Structure formats: C-alpha cells, structure tokens
C-alpha cells in the first residue's frame, strides 16, 4: 500500500529479488529498488482507471551515449547534443537544435508527475520519449537525469546527412533545409511515431554518434519557443551558423 515501506518480491530478467517500492505523486508505484543488489525496475502504474495495465521494464543500462552523461541535468545534455549525429534506422543527420526540460519548471510535461502520456520521462536516462503535439505532430525527446526525476531534451532540428531520399519521400518536398527544421518535420522525415517511445537510444533503431575528435562546435543559447511558461530560461540550444534551425536563435 502507498506510504507503507514493507518489502515485496518481484521477478526480473535476473531472477526474483526483494524490492522496496517508491511511489509517485499520484500514489502509484513509480519504481522498485532492490534491497541488496544493484538492480532497478520501473513499474509504470499511472493508469488511474486501468490500474491493471502495468508495463514492466528491466532498466539497468549505460548512461553514457556519444560521450554524453545522460544522467546530467537536461540543460547540460541539450547543449552537448549539438553536433551529435542522430540516426533512426540509418536515416538522420547532425543535431543542430535542442530544448531542455525539467520537472522543476512548469513548461515540462513531467511537471505534475507521471501520467500514461509522460511516464517514460521519468527514466532511466538514455531512452526516448515520443509524444504528439496538438494532436498533429510527433516530437522526439531524449530522457536524462537520474531515474525517477523527470527530465528530457526535445530534438528540434537536424542537418540532414543520411537517407535524404527517404526523408524527401516522407516529407513530400525537396528543399533539404525544410526536411528536419522543427520537431514535427524531423519526426516525419525520420519516420518516428509513438511506436518509438520508451526505447533505448543505444539500440536499434536509434544510433547516436559523437562528433569527430577536434571538431569545432559553437553552441548558442536562448529562450525556448512555443511555450508560455518559464519563458525566461535560456534552455534552447543551436549550432552557430546552421542553415537548418527551425527558427533563428534569439
């Protein structure tokens, strides 16, 4: 029961262990921590009217991807992702624009705690969070911070480098500057839908490649766009001089 720190038994890919439950603000089990071993399991149990629908995941993984520590604050991860190459089933390019979000600020989807829509934002780091914006466009985010915190980085724009013909076919246009310049366009060009939610970023279909050693990456920072709360935070990051940004940096 919520608030009662008694031990429970749960089974994972590593066998049965004793776990202590951790509850979210909605009084649902958010995660289970092993009593004696370094094993962590998430139980997404935020379906208030459908509590029997439980998604169980074994969550132990490397937090470093493309040389970036995804357990770091989202603003740090968002800045460091500029210049990284993102591929989805071999289609993609260089990340040139990101935005960071954290559950401590009201513009974040995770601000009010876990829901069936945002549960993947609560970890572990290094996974995807895909949501539909205004019922129209898919948006791809990378989860960061420690498990249970709630944070992510929105991938806003890419410089197309691989699979341009597939991108053009999916987008129905030729101009490379318009293929991935915006989170909705990016997901359409890369074929990202809800089916790509809560997947590990170090496994197919995703691939993240660090910039070449010594490559100069100048990153600009400014306020995020398309939001009405926490607008003062300079958590939008862009590659200086890029022609592929969704909008000019301010």
N, C-alpha and C positions, 0 to 999 in steps of 0.2 A: 504494500500500500504506500502511496505517496507520503513522504516525511518519515517513514519507518526505516531505519538503517540496517535491517536484517539482511543476511546473506541469502542469495538464491543460487541455484545451479543452472547453468546454461551450457549448451553444446556448441562448439565451433569446429572449424576445419582441423583444429589442433586437439580435439577431444573435449571432454567435459571438465569444467573448472568452476570454482566458486567465484561469484561476482558480487560487487556492491552496486546497486542501481543509483543513477544520477537522474534527477527529474528536471524538466524544463519548466518555464513559467506557466505553461498550460497544464502542469501537473501530470504530464505524460512522461514515460520513461524516455529519456533522450539518449543515454548511453549506459553501458555497463563496463566497469573496470575490474580486472582480475584482482583477487585478494593477494595472490602470491606470485603471479607471473606477469611478464611484460606483454600481455595480450589485451587488445581493446576491441570491443564490439559495439557497433551502433545499432540501436533499435529505433527506427523511425515509427513513432506511435502517435503522431499528431492528428490522426483521422478521428476527430471527436465523435462523429456519428457512425464511424465504421471502424471501431477500435480493434476489430479482429484482423484488419488488414495490416500486417506487420511486415516491414522489409528488414531483413537481417543481413548484415554485411560483416565480413572479416576485414578489419581496417588497418592492419599493420603494413606500412609501406615506407619507402624512402621519401623524405620530404624535400630533397634536392632534385630539381629538374632544370636542365640547361644552365647549371651552375648557380641557380637561384634557390634560396631557402624559402619555401612556400609557407613555413610557419612564422615568418616575419610579418610585421604589420602590412596591411594591404597597400598603403601608400608607397612603401619601400618596394614591394613586389611589383606594383604597377609601373613604377619608374624603371625598374631593372628589366622589365619585359620588353621595353622599347629596343628594337634591333634584333630580338629573338625571332627565329623563323618558326611559324606555326604551319603544320601540315595536317590535313584531315583526309585520310585515305589517299595521301600523296598529292593532294591539291591544297595550295595555300601560298604563303609568302611571308615577307618581313612585317612584323608588328610595328606600326608607326603611331598608334594612338590607343590609349587606355584610360580608364577611370577607376579609381579605388573607392570601395565602400566598406563600412564597418558598422557593426550593430550598435555602437555607441552614438551614432548620429542618425537623425530621422529620415534621411534620404535613402537609407539602406533598406532592402526588402526584409532583412532579418531583424530590424529594429524592435519589433514587438514579439520576437521569439519564433520558434519553429512552427511551420504550418505545412500542409500537404504540398504546397507550391514551393516553399523555400528550404525544405529540410536538408537538402544537400549542401547548403551554405554553411552548415554547422560542422562540416568536416567529415573526414580528416582533410588536411591540406593536400593540394596536388590533384584535385578532382574537378570535374566540370559541373557547372550549374547553368542549365538552359531554361529560359522562361520565355513566354510570349508577351510582347509589349503591345498593349491596347488591343489585344485580340488579333493582331495583324502580322507582326514580325517576330521571328525567333531572335534571341540575344544570347551570346555565349560569354560566360564568366568563368574565371579560374578561382577556385576556393583557396583561401590562405588562412593564416593564424592557426593556433592550436585547436585541436578537436573540441567542439562544444562552444567555441567563442562566437562564430558567425561573422564572416568577412569574405570579400571576394573582389576580383578585378574584372571589370567589363572590358572585353576586347572590342574596341570601337572601329579600328581600321587597319587594313593590311596593304602593303605594296605587293601586288600580285607577281609571283615569280614561277609558280609551278601549276600546271593544269589549266592554263588560260582558256583553252578551247572549251573545256568543261564549264568553266566559270561563265564564259560568254553564252553558252547554250542555256545554262540555268537562269542567267540574268536577262537574256534576250537583248543584249546590246554589245557593242564592240569597244567602246572607249575604256581603256584599262583603268583610268582614273575613277571611273564610276562603278567598277566591279565590286570593290570591297570598302568603299569610303562611307562607312556608317555601320552600326552593329547589325541592322536588319539586312542590308545589302551583303554584308560579309557572310552571314549565316546562309543566305540564299545561294551565294556563289560557292560556298564550301559544302553545301548540302546538309547543314546542321539543322536538326529538328529536336523535338522533345525526346526522341529515342536516344539522343546523345547525352542526356542528363545523367549526372552522378557516375561518370566513367573516369577511370584513372587516366591521367594525362601522359603517363609514361608507357601506355599500352595502346595498341591499335584500337580504333582508327586514328588516334592522336599521335603526333610526334612534335617535340619541341627541340630546336637546335640552337645552341648558343652562337652568338656572333663569332666570326673569326678572331683569333687572338690578335690584339693590337688594333682592331677595327675601331675607328673613331665614331662614337655615338654621342651626339649632343642632344640632350633631352630638355625640352621646355615644359614648364608647369603653369597651370592656370585654373580658373574655376570650372567646375563641371557644367555641362549643358543639359537642357531638357528637364531640369528639376526645379522645384520651388522651395525646398528646404535645405538648410546647411549649404547655401549657395556660396558662402564665403570661403569654404575650404578649397585650397589650391590642389585638388586631387585629380585633375585631368593632366595627362602627360602626352607629349607629342614629339616626334622626331623633327628636329630643326631642319627647315628647308624642304621637307617632304611635300610632294605634289598630291599625295594620296590621303591626306587628312579629311575627315568628314566636314570640318569647318576650320577656318584659320584659328590659331591659338590667340587667346586674349591675355 
